[in-house]
Amino acid sequence: MKERRQVVWTRRNVSTTECPKSYVTATSQTLLDAYYLWSRLGAGGVWSLEPRMADAFVILQEAVNGEIIESKVT
């Protein structure tokens, strides 16, 4: 019989049985820090960024927008 593992973290429709902190790499932490500074210093266009960073920033901005919308609904 398969062992049933307990959920340790959940957010809306996403959950995990492992600590999500272990999935944060040094690269992802660098991108998060860069996004934070970019958004606080005026969030210029993504066109001037390196492609990987621009992609990460677009994904992060969509996540932030989703959180803002969700906070207004609940």
C-alpha contacts under 8 A as a table, 3 or more apart, distances in Angstrom:
res1	aa1	res2	aa2	distance
5	R	17	T	6.21
6	Q	17	T	5.75
7	V	10	T	7.32
7	V	15	S	6.69
7	V	16	T	5.62
7	V	17	T	4.35
7	V	18	E	7.49
8	V	15	S	7.70
8	V	16	T	6.22
8	V	17	T	5.20
8	V	18	E	6.28
8	V	19	C	6.61
9	W	15	S	5.57
9	W	16	T	5.58
9	W	17	T	6.92
9	W	18	E	7.60
9	W	19	C	7.01
9	W	20	P	7.40
10	T	13	N	7.46
10	T	14	V	5.63
10	T	15	S	4.09
10	T	16	T	6.57
11	R	14	V	5.31
11	R	15	S	6.33
16	T	19	C	7.30
16	T	20	P	7.28
19	C	22	S	6.08
19	C	23	Y	7.99
20	P	23	Y	5.44
20	P	24	V	7.34
21	K	24	V	5.51
22	S	25	T	7.58
24	V	28	S	5.94
24	V	29	Q	6.54
25	T	28	S	5.14
25	T	29	Q	6.17
26	A	29	Q	5.08
26	A	30	T	6.15
27	T	30	T	5.06
27	T	31	L	6.29
28	S	31	L	5.03
28	S	32	L	6.13
29	Q	32	L	5.01
29	Q	33	D	6.14
30	T	33	D	5.13
30	T	34	A	6.09
31	L	34	A	5.03
31	L	35	Y	5.98
31	L	53	M	6.90
31	L	56	A	7.12
31	L	57	F	7.97
32	L	35	Y	5.06
32	L	36	Y	6.14
33	D	36	Y	5.11
33	D	37	L	6.39
34	A	37	L	5.23
34	A	38	W	6.02
35	Y	38	W	4.94
35	Y	39	S	5.96
35	Y	57	F	6.05
35	Y	60	L	7.75
36	Y	39	S	5.29
36	Y	40	R	6.12
37	L	40	R	5.10
37	L	41	L	5.93
38	W	41	L	5.34
38	W	42	G	6.53
38	W	43	A	5.02
38	W	44	G	7.33
39	S	42	G	5.70
39	S	43	A	4.42
40	R	43	A	6.77
45	G	48	S	6.38
45	G	49	L	7.93
46	V	49	L	5.36
46	V	54	A	5.28
46	V	57	F	7.67
46	V	58	V	7.93
47	W	54	A	7.28
49	L	53	M	6.23
49	L	54	A	5.48
50	E	53	M	5.34
50	E	54	A	6.01
51	P	54	A	5.01
51	P	55	D	6.06
52	R	55	D	5.15
52	R	56	A	6.26
53	M	56	A	5.05
53	M	57	F	6.06
54	A	57	F	5.08
54	A	58	V	6.17
55	D	58	V	5.25
55	D	59	I	6.35
56	A	59	I	5.18
56	A	60	L	6.08
57	F	60	L	4.98
57	F	61	Q	5.92
58	V	61	Q	5.11
58	V	62	E	6.19
59	I	62	E	5.19
59	I	63	A	6.31
60	L	63	A	5.03
60	L	64	V	6.19
61	Q	64	V	5.00
61	Q	65	N	6.09
62	E	65	N	5.06
62	E	66	G	6.14
63	A	66	G	5.03
63	A	67	E	6.27
64	V	67	E	5.07
64	V	68	I	6.27
65	N	68	I	5.06
65	N	69	I	6.22
66	G	69	I	5.13
66	G	70	E	6.02
67	E	70	E	5.00
67	E	71	S	6.04
68	I	71	S	5.18
68	I	72	K	6.47
69	I	72	K	5.27
69	I	73	V	6.45
70	E	73	V	5.11
70	E	74	T	6.34
71	S	74	T	5.45
